Amino acid sequence: MNSEELRWVLQVENKNLLIAALRVHVEALKQEADKHTLPNPAFGAYDEYGFSFVAGGLYVLIKDWISNDMREAAETMGK
């Protein structure tokens, strides 16, 4: 997908749907990480807010990356 196609997706799609999809991804990443770390009870009560916070941040990061003509490779952004 090129930058113009991604810009179109961000303009046409409802950002709330995209953020919700990112939130599901963040939750899955946390579940995978939890398999490899000890649980921290201090974070459990705030998971719902944390997932929303990270998903919103990812949305803005992707939007800024696309706005900057995707100068960095997708692999670099993924790291």
C-alpha positions in Angstrom: 0.0 0.0 0.0 1.4 3.4 -0.9 1.1 6.7 1.0 -1.8 8.0 -1.0 -3.8 4.8 -0.3 -3.0 5.0 3.4 -4.0 8.7 3.4 -7.3 7.8 1.8 -7.9 5.1 4.5 -7.3 7.6 7.3 -9.6 10.2 5.6 -12.4 7.9 4.7 -12.5 5.4 7.5 -14.0 6.3 10.9 -11.0 6.9 13.1 -12.9 5.4 16.0 -13.1 2.1 14.1 -9.3 2.2 13.4 -8.5 3.0 17.0 -10.8 0.1 18.1 -8.9 -2.3 15.8 -5.6 -1.0 17.2 -6.9 -1.5 20.7 -7.6 -5.1 20.0 -4.1 -5.5 18.7 -2.7 -3.8 21.9 -4.7 -6.1 24.1 -3.4 -9.2 22.2 0.2 -7.9 22.5 -0.2 -7.5 26.3 -1.7 -11.0 26.6 1.4 -12.4 24.8 3.7 -10.3 26.9 2.0 -11.5 30.1 3.0 -15.1 29.2 6.6 -14.1 29.6 6.5 -11.8 32.6 5.2 -11.8 36.1 1.9 -10.1 36.6 1.9 -6.6 38.1 -1.2 -6.0 40.1 -0.7 -2.3 39.9 -1.5 -2.3 36.2 -4.4 -4.7 36.2 -7.0 -2.1 37.4 -6.0 0.3 34.6 -5.7 -2.0 31.6 -8.8 -0.6 29.9 -7.5 2.9 30.0 -4.0 1.8 29.1 -5.2 -0.1 26.1 -7.1 3.0 24.9 -4.1 5.3 25.6 -1.7 3.1 23.6 -4.2 2.6 20.7 -4.7 6.3 20.4 -1.0 6.9 20.4 -0.5 4.3 17.7 -3.2 6.0 15.6 -1.5 9.4 15.9 1.9 7.8 15.2 0.6 6.1 12.0 -1.1 9.3 10.9 2.0 11.4 11.4 4.2 8.8 9.6 1.8 8.9 6.6 1.7 12.7 6.7 5.5 12.7 6.5 5.4 10.6 3.4 6.4 7.4 5.2 10.1 8.4 5.0 11.0 5.7 7.5 10.6 2.1 6.5 7.6 0.2 7.9 10.0 -2.2 9.6 11.7 0.7 11.3 8.4 2.0 12.6 7.5 -1.4 13.8 10.5 -1.6 16.0 
